[in-house]
């Protein structure tokens, strides 16, 4: 579990620093670039479309894990938009809260018991 948690910390820090550098250099124009590449129907667009499906899936999982409560849906939307900057700390928090029980991390306390 510790290796998993350290890996998540590494992902968070690397993406966070990289994002800061990009924002400083280019500003907050992510969606314009992201969507324009998808519209071009080339490999950059294919990657962006594929990546966005991963983001949506992570958001749906976060919302489902929280029983589609108001907070869970909000968390799902934020995970879908901000990606690993939110998702990695969320998984770290869940793994600590579950004391390393991956079944509980993935399913939540109630579902993990059944």
Buried (B, 14 or more C-beta within 10 A) or exposed (E): EEEBBEEBEEBBEEBBEEBEEEEEEEEEEEEEEBBEBBEEEEEBBEEBBEEBEEBBEBBBBBBBBBEEEEEBBEBBBBBBBBBBBBBBBBBBEBBEEBEEBEEBBBBBEEEBEE
